[in-house]
Amino acid sequence: MVIADKNLTLPDHTQLPESDGTFVKNFQEHPQSILLTDSILPRLQEIHSDGYYCIGQDSGIYWRLTDPPEKGAEAPDWFYVPNVPPSLNGEFRRFYVFWQELIAPLIVLEFGKDSGLILRK
């Protein structure tokens, strides 16, 4: 039986590492991400007239707490999370921290190096 520490506080998006030391492997990722976001932006604005959605591009999704913390993160090329604010406490998001918001990304994409994009669950 595991007993949780009542004084334990989980780190938020401002307290987690920004990099695991790797770098972007596909030079086209940034333009592809911008093109994708720009092409669906009108529809997202219709669906989320309140602006409550988040799009991440080469940004980490922290989904479990590990030591070191970056072992519990993935950094897909592009992702979309509905029904969450685009910023937190007036700050741009550095990451998407699943244990804070409990809403899983609806779409996660990884662009293939030579052949377009690959869907990832």
MODELLER restraints for C-alpha pairs under 7 A, 6 or more apart:
rsr = mdl.restraints
at = mdl.atoms
rsr.add(forms.Gaussian(group=physical.xy_distance, feature=features.Distance(at['CA:12:A'], at['CA:97:A']), mean=6.75, stdev=0.5))
rsr.add(forms.Gaussian(group=physical.xy_distance, feature=features.Distance(at['CA:13:A'], at['CA:93:A']), mean=6.69, stdev=0.5))
rsr.add(forms.Gaussian(group=physical.xy_distance, feature=features.Distance(at['CA:13:A'], at['CA:94:A']), mean=5.75, stdev=0.5))
rsr.add(forms.Gaussian(group=physical.xy_distance, feature=features.Distance(at['CA:13:A'], at['CA:95:A']), mean=5.45, stdev=0.5))
rsr.add(forms.Gaussian(group=physical.xy_distance, feature=features.Distance(at['CA:13:A'], at['CA:96:A']), mean=6.85, stdev=0.5))
rsr.add(forms.Gaussian(group=physical.xy_distance, feature=features.Distance(at['CA:13:A'], at['CA:97:A']), mean=6.24, stdev=0.5))
rsr.add(forms.Gaussian(group=physical.xy_distance, feature=features.Distance(at['CA:14:A'], at['CA:94:A']), mean=6.69, stdev=0.5))
rsr.add(forms.Gaussian(group=physical.xy_distance, feature=features.Distance(at['CA:16:A'], at['CA:69:A']), mean=6.89, stdev=0.5))
rsr.add(forms.Gaussian(group=physical.xy_distance, feature=features.Distance(at['CA:17:A'], at['CA:70:A']), mean=6.51, stdev=0.5))
rsr.add(forms.Gaussian(group=physical.xy_distance, feature=features.Distance(at['CA:20:A'], at['CA:70:A']), mean=6.15, stdev=0.5))
rsr.add(forms.Gaussian(group=physical.xy_distance, feature=features.Distance(at['CA:26:A'], at['CA:113:A']), mean=5.47, stdev=0.5))
rsr.add(forms.Gaussian(group=physical.xy_distance, feature=features.Distance(at['CA:29:A'], at['CA:77:A']), mean=6.64, stdev=0.5))
rsr.add(forms.Gaussian(group=physical.xy_distance, feature=features.Distance(at['CA:29:A'], at['CA:111:A']), mean=6.56, stdev=0.5))
rsr.add(forms.Gaussian(group=physical.xy_distance, feature=features.Distance(at['CA:33:A'], at['CA:57:A']), mean=6.46, stdev=0.5))
rsr.add(forms.Gaussian(group=physical.xy_distance, feature=features.Distance(at['CA:33:A'], at['CA:78:A']), mean=6.26, stdev=0.5))
rsr.add(forms.Gaussian(group=physical.xy_distance, feature=features.Distance(at['CA:45:A'], at['CA:51:A']), mean=6.84, stdev=0.5))
rsr.add(forms.Gaussian(group=physical.xy_distance, feature=features.Distance(at['CA:52:A'], at['CA:82:A']), mean=6.72, stdev=0.5))
rsr.add(forms.Gaussian(group=physical.xy_distance, feature=features.Distance(at['CA:52:A'], at['CA:83:A']), mean=4.96, stdev=0.5))
rsr.add(forms.Gaussian(group=physical.xy_distance, feature=features.Distance(at['CA:52:A'], at['CA:84:A']), mean=4.95, stdev=0.5))
rsr.add(forms.Gaussian(group=physical.xy_distance, feature=features.Distance(at['CA:52:A'], at['CA:85:A']), mean=4.54, stdev=0.5))
rsr.add(forms.Gaussian(group=physical.xy_distance, feature=features.Distance(at['CA:52:A'], at['CA:86:A']), mean=6.29, stdev=0.5))
rsr.add(forms.Gaussian(group=physical.xy_distance, feature=features.Distance(at['CA:53:A'], at['CA:81:A']), mean=5.70, stdev=0.5))
rsr.add(forms.Gaussian(group=physical.xy_distance, feature=features.Distance(at['CA:53:A'], at['CA:82:A']), mean=4.47, stdev=0.5))
rsr.add(forms.Gaussian(group=physical.xy_distance, feature=features.Distance(at['CA:53:A'], at['CA:83:A']), mean=5.12, stdev=0.5))
rsr.add(forms.Gaussian(group=physical.xy_distance, feature=features.Distance(at['CA:53:A'], at['CA:84:A']), mean=4.93, stdev=0.5))
rsr.add(forms.Gaussian(group=physical.xy_distance, feature=features.Distance(at['CA:53:A'], at['CA:85:A']), mean=5.64, stdev=0.5))
rsr.add(forms.Gaussian(group=physical.xy_distance, feature=features.Distance(at['CA:53:A'], at['CA:86:A']), mean=5.73, stdev=0.5))
rsr.add(forms.Gaussian(group=physical.xy_distance, feature=features.Distance(at['CA:54:A'], at['CA:80:A']), mean=5.76, stdev=0.5))
rsr.add(forms.Gaussian(group=physical.xy_distance, feature=features.Distance(at['CA:54:A'], at['CA:81:A']), mean=5.10, stdev=0.5))
rsr.add(forms.Gaussian(group=physical.xy_distance, feature=features.Distance(at['CA:54:A'], at['CA:82:A']), mean=6.46, stdev=0.5))
rsr.add(forms.Gaussian(group=physical.xy_distance, feature=features.Distance(at['CA:54:A'], at['CA:84:A']), mean=6.29, stdev=0.5))
rsr.add(forms.Gaussian(group=physical.xy_distance, feature=features.Distance(at['CA:54:A'], at['CA:85:A']), mean=6.49, stdev=0.5))
rsr.add(forms.Gaussian(group=physical.xy_distance, feature=features.Distance(at['CA:54:A'], at['CA:86:A']), mean=4.79, stdev=0.5))
rsr.add(forms.Gaussian(group=physical.xy_distance, feature=features.Distance(at['CA:55:A'], at['CA:79:A']), mean=5.62, stdev=0.5))
rsr.add(forms.Gaussian(group=physical.xy_distance, feature=features.Distance(at['CA:55:A'], at['CA:80:A']), mean=4.61, stdev=0.5))
rsr.add(forms.Gaussian(group=physical.xy_distance, feature=features.Distance(at['CA:55:A'], at['CA:81:A']), mean=6.48, stdev=0.5))
rsr.add(forms.Gaussian(group=physical.xy_distance, feature=features.Distance(at['CA:56:A'], at['CA:78:A']), mean=5.48, stdev=0.5))
rsr.add(forms.Gaussian(group=physical.xy_distance, feature=features.Distance(at['CA:56:A'], at['CA:79:A']), mean=5.13, stdev=0.5))
rsr.add(forms.Gaussian(group=physical.xy_distance, feature=features.Distance(at['CA:56:A'], at['CA:80:A']), mean=6.53, stdev=0.5))
rsr.add(forms.Gaussian(group=physical.xy_distance, feature=features.Distance(at['CA:57:A'], at['CA:77:A']), mean=5.35, stdev=0.5))
rsr.add(forms.Gaussian(group=physical.xy_distance, feature=features.Distance(at['CA:57:A'], at['CA:78:A']), mean=4.46, stdev=0.5))
rsr.add(forms.Gaussian(group=physical.xy_distance, feature=features.Distance(at['CA:57:A'], at['CA:79:A']), mean=6.67, stdev=0.5))
rsr.add(forms.Gaussian(group=physical.xy_distance, feature=features.Distance(at['CA:58:A'], at['CA:75:A']), mean=5.68, stdev=0.5))
rsr.add(forms.Gaussian(group=physical.xy_distance, feature=features.Distance(at['CA:58:A'], at['CA:76:A']), mean=5.75, stdev=0.5))
rsr.add(forms.Gaussian(group=physical.xy_distance, feature=features.Distance(at['CA:58:A'], at['CA:77:A']), mean=4.58, stdev=0.5))
rsr.add(forms.Gaussian(group=physical.xy_distance, feature=features.Distance(at['CA:58:A'], at['CA:78:A']), mean=6.24, stdev=0.5))
rsr.add(forms.Gaussian(group=physical.xy_distance, feature=features.Distance(at['CA:59:A'], at['CA:75:A']), mean=5.23, stdev=0.5))
rsr.add(forms.Gaussian(group=physical.xy_distance, feature=features.Distance(at['CA:59:A'], at['CA:76:A']), mean=6.76, stdev=0.5))
rsr.add(forms.Gaussian(group=physical.xy_distance, feature=features.Distance(at['CA:59:A'], at['CA:95:A']), mean=5.81, stdev=0.5))
rsr.add(forms.Gaussian(group=physical.xy_distance, feature=features.Distance(at['CA:60:A'], at['CA:73:A']), mean=6.10, stdev=0.5))
rsr.add(forms.Gaussian(group=physical.xy_distance, feature=features.Distance(at['CA:60:A'], at['CA:74:A']), mean=5.48, stdev=0.5))
rsr.add(forms.Gaussian(group=physical.xy_distance, feature=features.Distance(at['CA:60:A'], at['CA:75:A']), mean=4.13, stdev=0.5))
rsr.add(forms.Gaussian(group=physical.xy_distance, feature=features.Distance(at['CA:60:A'], at['CA:95:A']), mean=4.96, stdev=0.5))
rsr.add(forms.Gaussian(group=physical.xy_distance, feature=features.Distance(at['CA:60:A'], at['CA:96:A']), mean=6.28, stdev=0.5))
rsr.add(forms.Gaussian(group=physical.xy_distance, feature=features.Distance(at['CA:61:A'], at['CA:73:A']), mean=5.35, stdev=0.5))
rsr.add(forms.Gaussian(group=physical.xy_distance, feature=features.Distance(at['CA:61:A'], at['CA:74:A']), mean=5.32, stdev=0.5))
rsr.add(forms.Gaussian(group=physical.xy_distance, feature=features.Distance(at['CA:61:A'], at['CA:75:A']), mean=6.02, stdev=0.5))
rsr.add(forms.Gaussian(group=physical.xy_distance, feature=features.Distance(at['CA:61:A'], at['CA:95:A']), mean=5.86, stdev=0.5))
rsr.add(forms.Gaussian(group=physical.xy_distance, feature=features.Distance(at['CA:61:A'], at['CA:96:A']), mean=4.71, stdev=0.5))
rsr.add(forms.Gaussian(group=physical.xy_distance, feature=features.Distance(at['CA:61:A'], at['CA:97:A']), mean=5.93, stdev=0.5))
rsr.add(forms.Gaussian(group=physical.xy_distance, feature=features.Distance(at['CA:62:A'], at['CA:72:A']), mean=5.85, stdev=0.5))
rsr.add(forms.Gaussian(group=physical.xy_distance, feature=features.Distance(at['CA:62:A'], at['CA:73:A']), mean=4.23, stdev=0.5))
rsr.add(forms.Gaussian(group=physical.xy_distance, feature=features.Distance(at['CA:62:A'], at['CA:74:A']), mean=6.67, stdev=0.5))
rsr.add(forms.Gaussian(group=physical.xy_distance, feature=features.Distance(at['CA:62:A'], at['CA:96:A']), mean=6.14, stdev=0.5))
rsr.add(forms.Gaussian(group=physical.xy_distance, feature=features.Distance(at['CA:62:A'], at['CA:97:A']), mean=4.78, stdev=0.5))
rsr.add(forms.Gaussian(group=physical.xy_distance, feature=features.Distance(at['CA:62:A'], at['CA:98:A']), mean=5.98, stdev=0.5))
rsr.add(forms.Gaussian(group=physical.xy_distance, feature=features.Distance(at['CA:63:A'], at['CA:72:A']), mean=5.95, stdev=0.5))
rsr.add(forms.Gaussian(group=physical.xy_distance, feature=features.Distance(at['CA:63:A'], at['CA:73:A']), mean=5.89, stdev=0.5))
rsr.add(forms.Gaussian(group=physical.xy_distance, feature=features.Distance(at['CA:63:A'], at['CA:97:A']), mean=6.41, stdev=0.5))
rsr.add(forms.Gaussian(group=physical.xy_distance, feature=features.Distance(at['CA:63:A'], at['CA:98:A']), mean=5.08, stdev=0.5))
rsr.add(forms.Gaussian(group=physical.xy_distance, feature=features.Distance(at['CA:63:A'], at['CA:99:A']), mean=6.62, stdev=0.5))
rsr.add(forms.Gaussian(group=physical.xy_distance, feature=features.Distance(at['CA:64:A'], at['CA:72:A']), mean=4.83, stdev=0.5))
rsr.add(forms.Gaussian(group=physical.xy_distance, feature=features.Distance(at['CA:65:A'], at['CA:72:A']), mean=5.71, stdev=0.5))
rsr.add(forms.Gaussian(group=physical.xy_distance, feature=features.Distance(at['CA:66:A'], at['CA:72:A']), mean=5.39, stdev=0.5))
rsr.add(forms.Gaussian(group=physical.xy_distance, feature=features.Distance(at['CA:76:A'], at['CA:108:A']), mean=6.63, stdev=0.5))
rsr.add(forms.Gaussian(group=physical.xy_distance, feature=features.Distance(at['CA:76:A'], at['CA:109:A']), mean=6.17, stdev=0.5))
rsr.add(forms.Gaussian(group=physical.xy_distance, feature=features.Distance(at['CA:76:A'], at['CA:110:A']), mean=5.53, stdev=0.5))
rsr.add(forms.Gaussian(group=physical.xy_distance, feature=features.Distance(at['CA:77:A'], at['CA:109:A']), mean=5.95, stdev=0.5))
rsr.add(forms.Gaussian(group=physical.xy_distance, feature=features.Distance(at['CA:77:A'], at['CA:110:A']), mean=5.03, stdev=0.5))
rsr.add(forms.Gaussian(group=physical.xy_distance, feature=features.Distance(at['CA:77:A'], at['CA:111:A']), mean=6.37, stdev=0.5))
rsr.add(forms.Gaussian(group=physical.xy_distance, feature=features.Distance(at['CA:78:A'], at['CA:108:A']), mean=5.99, stdev=0.5))
rsr.add(forms.Gaussian(group=physical.xy_distance, feature=features.Distance(at['CA:78:A'], at['CA:109:A']), mean=5.15, stdev=0.5))
rsr.add(forms.Gaussian(group=physical.xy_distance, feature=features.Distance(at['CA:78:A'], at['CA:110:A']), mean=6.69, stdev=0.5))
rsr.add(forms.Gaussian(group=physical.xy_distance, feature=features.Distance(at['CA:79:A'], at['CA:105:A']), mean=6.58, stdev=0.5))
rsr.add(forms.Gaussian(group=physical.xy_distance, feature=features.Distance(at['CA:79:A'], at['CA:107:A']), mean=5.42, stdev=0.5))
rsr.add(forms.Gaussian(group=physical.xy_distance, feature=features.Distance(at['CA:79:A'], at['CA:108:A']), mean=4.33, stdev=0.5))
rsr.add(forms.Gaussian(group=physical.xy_distance, feature=features.Distance(at['CA:79:A'], at['CA:109:A']), mean=6.07, stdev=0.5))
rsr.add(forms.Gaussian(group=physical.xy_distance, feature=features.Distance(at['CA:80:A'], at['CA:105:A']), mean=5.62, stdev=0.5))
rsr.add(forms.Gaussian(group=physical.xy_distance, feature=features.Distance(at['CA:80:A'], at['CA:106:A']), mean=5.89, stdev=0.5))
rsr.add(forms.Gaussian(group=physical.xy_distance, feature=features.Distance(at['CA:80:A'], at['CA:107:A']), mean=5.24, stdev=0.5))
rsr.add(forms.Gaussian(group=physical.xy_distance, feature=features.Distance(at['CA:80:A'], at['CA:108:A']), mean=6.66, stdev=0.5))
rsr.add(forms.Gaussian(group=physical.xy_distance, feature=features.Distance(at['CA:81:A'], at['CA:104:A']), mean=6.70, stdev=0.5))
rsr.add(forms.Gaussian(group=physical.xy_distance, feature=features.Distance(at['CA:81:A'], at['CA:105:A']), mean=4.31, stdev=0.5))
rsr.add(forms.Gaussian(group=physical.xy_distance, feature=features.Distance(at['CA:81:A'], at['CA:106:A']), mean=5.49, stdev=0.5))
rsr.add(forms.Gaussian(group=physical.xy_distance, feature=features.Distance(at['CA:82:A'], at['CA:106:A']), mean=6.97, stdev=0.5))
rsr.add(forms.Gaussian(group=physical.xy_distance, feature=features.Distance(at['CA:87:A'], at['CA:93:A']), mean=5.40, stdev=0.5))
rsr.add(forms.Gaussian(group=physical.xy_distance, feature=features.Distance(at['CA:98:A'], at['CA:104:A']), mean=6.71, stdev=0.5))
rsr.add(forms.Gaussian(group=physical.xy_distance, feature=features.Distance(at['CA:108:A'], at['CA:119:A']), mean=6.66, stdev=0.5))
rsr.add(forms.Gaussian(group=physical.xy_distance, feature=features.Distance(at['CA:108:A'], at['CA:120:A']), mean=5.87, stdev=0.5))
rsr.add(forms.Gaussian(group=physical.xy_distance, feature=features.Distance(at['CA:108:A'], at['CA:121:A']), mean=6.63, stdev=0.5))
rsr.add(forms.Gaussian(group=physical.xy_distance, feature=features.Distance(at['CA:109:A'], at['CA:118:A']), mean=6.21, stdev=0.5))
rsr.add(forms.Gaussian(group=physical.xy_distance, feature=features.Distance(at['CA:109:A'], at['CA:119:A']), mean=4.97, stdev=0.5))
rsr.add(forms.Gaussian(group=physical.xy_distance, feature=features.Distance(at['CA:109:A'], at['CA:120:A']), mean=5.77, stdev=0.5))
rsr.add(forms.Gaussian(group=physical.xy_distance, feature=features.Distance(at['CA:110:A'], at['CA:117:A']), mean=5.90, stdev=0.5))
rsr.add(forms.Gaussian(group=physical.xy_distance, feature=features.Distance(at['CA:110:A'], at['CA:118:A']), mean=5.15, stdev=0.5))
rsr.add(forms.Gaussian(group=physical.xy_distance, feature=features.Distance(at['CA:110:A'], at['CA:119:A']), mean=6.07, stdev=0.5))
rsr.add(forms.Gaussian(group=physical.xy_distance, feature=features.Distance(at['CA:110:A'], at['CA:120:A']), mean=6.48, stdev=0.5))
rsr.add(forms.Gaussian(group=physical.xy_distance, feature=features.Distance(at['CA:111:A'], at['CA:117:A']), mean=3.80, stdev=0.5))
rsr.add(forms.Gaussian(group=physical.xy_distance, feature=features.Distance(at['CA:111:A'], at['CA:118:A']), mean=5.49, stdev=0.5))
rsr.add(forms.Gaussian(group=physical.xy_distance, feature=features.Distance(at['CA:112:A'], at['CA:118:A']), mean=5.77, stdev=0.5))
